[in-house]
């Protein structure tokens, strides 16, 4: 794991992924019993996400290959990786195919996340009103204990700015401030908020990092 961390520090993301996969295989094969499985899985997912942000085409090739190799329980992480790759390369058709494939999953949390991703795609296409309506239709389904709720409010605010609906912006900013304060209060009381520990929350944060980099470059 120290080699994986060193690769992250040096921004050598492909070697980081290779080493993370090696560690994961050792843990699965019970050749390395001193590393928790969850820690190995987290390192692998993070390596994939870092790689997709810096080498999207290479990461997409890896993800499509991985879909044929991983178990059903791991496919969600691979679909997310494909989403981020196509989001960064502005592949609208592929994005909407992924959304259609995943938005009606049985897990309510996953369904909410993919609805958020659908709204992100609409925003990227300049369909701000449609994006806003998609978010509003899902409002309240995940609650403020999910990091997705923070991403929801961020994207809602971005849509309002692009629609020049300034009378609503201050209200939404206040709602976001209160939500972040609740997360902070839980953290200071010894409760680790979902926004810092769940893979879904990390994925949502990465999505909006893509948004911000795109907006700053235009």
C-alpha positions as CSV (number, residue, x, y, z in Angstrom):
1,X,0.0,0.0,0.0
2,X,2.9,2.4,0.6
3,X,3.9,2.0,-3.1
4,X,0.3,2.8,-4.1
5,X,0.4,6.0,-2.0
6,X,3.8,7.0,-3.4
7,X,2.4,6.6,-6.9
8,X,-0.5,8.8,-6.0
9,X,1.9,11.4,-4.6
10,X,3.9,11.4,-7.8
11,X,0.8,11.5,-10.0
12,X,1.8,8.2,-11.6
13,X,-1.8,7.0,-11.9
14,X,-1.3,4.0,-14.2
15,X,1.4,2.4,-12.0
16,X,-0.8,3.3,-9.0
17,X,-3.7,1.3,-10.6
18,X,-1.4,-1.6,-11.4
19,X,-0.1,-1.8,-7.9
20,X,-3.5,-1.4,-6.4
21,X,-4.8,-4.3,-8.5
22,X,-1.8,-6.4,-7.4
23,X,-2.6,-5.6,-3.7
24,X,-6.3,-6.4,-4.3
25,X,-5.5,-9.8,-5.9
26,X,-3.3,-10.7,-3.0
27,X,-6.0,-9.8,-0.5
28,X,-8.6,-11.8,-2.4
29,X,-6.2,-14.8,-2.6
30,X,-5.5,-14.5,1.1
31,X,-1.8,-14.0,0.4
32,X,-1.8,-10.7,2.3
33,X,-3.8,-11.0,5.5
34,X,-2.5,-7.8,7.1
35,X,-4.4,-5.5,4.7
36,X,-8.2,-5.2,5.1
37,X,-10.2,-6.0,2.0
38,X,-12.1,-2.7,2.2
39,X,-8.8,-0.8,2.2
40,X,-7.6,-2.7,-0.9
41,X,-10.9,-2.1,-2.7
42,X,-10.8,1.6,-1.9
43,X,-7.3,2.0,-3.2
44,X,-8.3,0.3,-6.4
45,X,-11.4,2.5,-7.0
46,X,-9.4,5.6,-6.2
47,X,-6.7,4.6,-8.6
48,X,-9.3,4.1,-11.3
49,X,-10.9,7.5,-10.6
50,X,-7.6,9.4,-10.6
51,X,-6.6,7.7,-13.8
52,X,-9.8,8.5,-15.6
53,X,-9.4,12.2,-14.7
54,X,-5.9,12.4,-16.2
55,X,-6.0,9.7,-18.9
56,X,-9.7,9.3,-19.9
57,X,-9.2,7.3,-23.1
58,X,-6.9,4.9,-21.4
59,X,-9.2,4.5,-18.5
60,X,-12.2,3.9,-20.7
61,X,-10.4,1.1,-22.4
62,X,-9.6,-0.4,-19.0
63,X,-13.1,0.0,-17.8
64,X,-14.7,-1.7,-20.8
65,X,-12.3,-4.6,-20.4
66,X,-13.1,-4.7,-16.6
67,X,-16.8,-5.1,-17.2
68,X,-16.2,-8.6,-18.6
69,X,-14.0,-9.6,-15.6
70,X,-15.5,-8.2,-12.4
71,X,-18.3,-9.5,-10.3
72,X,-21.8,-7.9,-10.4
73,X,-21.0,-6.3,-7.1
74,X,-18.1,-4.4,-8.6
75,X,-19.8,-3.4,-11.9
76,X,-21.2,-0.2,-10.3
77,X,-17.7,1.2,-9.8
78,X,-16.8,0.4,-13.4
79,X,-19.9,2.0,-14.7
80,X,-19.0,5.1,-12.7
81,X,-15.5,5.1,-14.2
82,X,-17.0,4.9,-17.7
83,X,-19.3,7.8,-16.8
84,X,-16.5,10.1,-15.7
85,X,-14.3,9.2,-18.7
86,X,-17.1,10.1,-21.1
87,X,-18.1,13.1,-19.1
88,X,-14.6,14.6,-19.4
89,X,-14.3,13.8,-23.1
90,X,-17.9,15.3,-23.7
91,X,-19.2,12.0,-25.2
92,X,-22.9,12.9,-24.8
93,X,-24.3,9.8,-26.5
94,X,-22.3,7.4,-24.4
95,X,-23.2,9.4,-21.2
96,X,-26.9,9.1,-21.9
97,X,-26.6,5.4,-22.7
98,X,-24.9,4.8,-19.3
99,X,-27.6,6.9,-17.5
100,X,-30.4,4.9,-19.2
101,X,-28.7,1.7,-18.2
102,X,-28.4,2.6,-14.6
103,X,-31.1,5.0,-13.5
104,X,-33.7,2.3,-12.9
105,X,-31.6,0.0,-10.6
106,X,-33.3,-1.5,-7.6
107,X,-31.0,0.2,-5.1
108,X,-32.7,3.6,-4.2
109,X,-29.3,5.2,-3.4
110,X,-27.8,4.2,-6.7
111,X,-30.9,5.3,-8.6
112,X,-30.7,8.8,-6.9
113,X,-27.0,9.0,-7.9
114,X,-27.7,8.2,-11.5
115,X,-30.5,10.7,-11.6
116,X,-27.9,13.3,-10.4
117,X,-25.6,12.1,-13.1
118,X,-28.4,12.6,-15.7
119,X,-28.9,16.2,-14.5
120,X,-25.1,16.7,-14.8
121,X,-25.3,15.5,-18.4
122,X,-28.1,17.9,-19.2
123,X,-26.3,20.8,-17.6
124,X,-23.2,20.0,-19.7
125,X,-25.3,20.2,-22.8
126,X,-26.6,23.6,-21.8
127,X,-30.1,22.3,-21.0
128,X,-30.2,24.1,-17.6
129,X,-34.0,24.1,-17.1
130,X,-34.3,20.4,-17.9
131,X,-31.4,19.7,-15.5
132,X,-33.0,21.7,-12.8
133,X,-36.4,19.9,-13.2
134,X,-34.6,16.5,-13.1
135,X,-33.1,17.5,-9.7
136,X,-36.3,18.9,-8.4
137,X,-38.2,15.7,-9.2
138,X,-35.8,13.8,-7.0
139,X,-35.6,16.3,-4.1
140,X,-35.8,14.8,-0.7
141,X,-35.3,11.2,-1.7
142,X,-31.8,10.8,-0.3
143,X,-31.8,13.1,2.7
144,X,-29.0,15.2,4.1
145,X,-27.0,12.2,5.4
146,X,-25.9,11.4,1.9
147,X,-23.0,13.2,0.2
148,X,-25.1,13.1,-2.9
149,X,-27.3,15.8,-1.3
150,X,-24.4,18.2,-1.3
151,X,-23.7,17.6,-5.0
152,X,-27.5,18.0,-5.7
153,X,-27.5,21.5,-4.1
154,X,-24.3,22.4,-5.9
155,X,-25.7,21.5,-9.3
156,X,-29.0,23.1,-8.6
157,X,-27.2,26.3,-7.7
158,X,-25.1,26.2,-11.0
159,X,-28.3,25.8,-13.0
160,X,-29.9,28.8,-11.3
161,X,-26.9,30.9,-12.0
162,X,-26.9,29.9,-15.7
163,X,-30.6,30.6,-15.9
164,X,-30.1,34.0,-14.2
165,X,-32.7,33.2,-11.6
166,X,-30.9,35.4,-9.0
167,X,-33.9,35.7,-6.6
168,X,-33.4,31.9,-5.9
169,X,-29.6,31.9,-5.7
170,X,-29.3,33.4,-2.2
171,X,-31.9,30.9,-0.8
172,X,-30.1,28.0,-2.3
173,X,-26.7,29.3,-1.1
174,X,-28.2,29.5,2.4
175,X,-29.6,25.9,2.2
176,X,-26.1,24.6,1.0
177,X,-24.4,26.5,3.9
178,X,-26.8,24.9,6.4
179,X,-26.3,21.4,5.0
180,X,-22.5,21.8,5.1
181,X,-22.8,23.0,8.7
182,X,-24.8,19.8,9.6
183,X,-22.0,17.7,8.1
184,X,-19.4,19.6,10.0
185,X,-21.3,19.3,13.3
186,X,-21.5,15.5,12.9
187,X,-17.8,15.4,12.2
188,X,-16.8,17.4,15.2
189,X,-19.0,15.1,17.4
190,X,-17.1,12.1,16.3
191,X,-19.5,11.1,13.5
192,X,-17.8,10.7,10.1
193,X,-20.1,12.2,7.5
194,X,-20.9,10.3,4.4
195,X,-19.4,13.0,2.2
196,X,-15.9,12.1,3.4
197,X,-16.2,8.3,3.5
198,X,-18.5,7.0,0.8
199,X,-17.4,6.2,-2.7
200,X,-20.6,7.6,-4.1
201,X,-19.9,11.0,-2.5
202,X,-16.4,11.0,-3.9
203,X,-17.8,10.3,-7.3
204,X,-20.2,13.2,-7.0
205,X,-17.3,15.5,-6.0
206,X,-15.3,14.4,-9.0
207,X,-18.2,15.1,-11.2
208,X,-18.3,18.7,-10.1
209,X,-14.6,19.1,-10.3
210,X,-15.0,18.2,-14.0
211,X,-17.7,20.9,-14.2
212,X,-15.5,23.6,-12.6
213,X,-12.5,22.8,-14.8
214,X,-14.7,23.0,-17.9
215,X,-16.3,26.3,-16.8
216,X,-12.9,27.9,-16.0
217,X,-11.5,26.9,-19.3
218,X,-14.3,28.6,-21.3
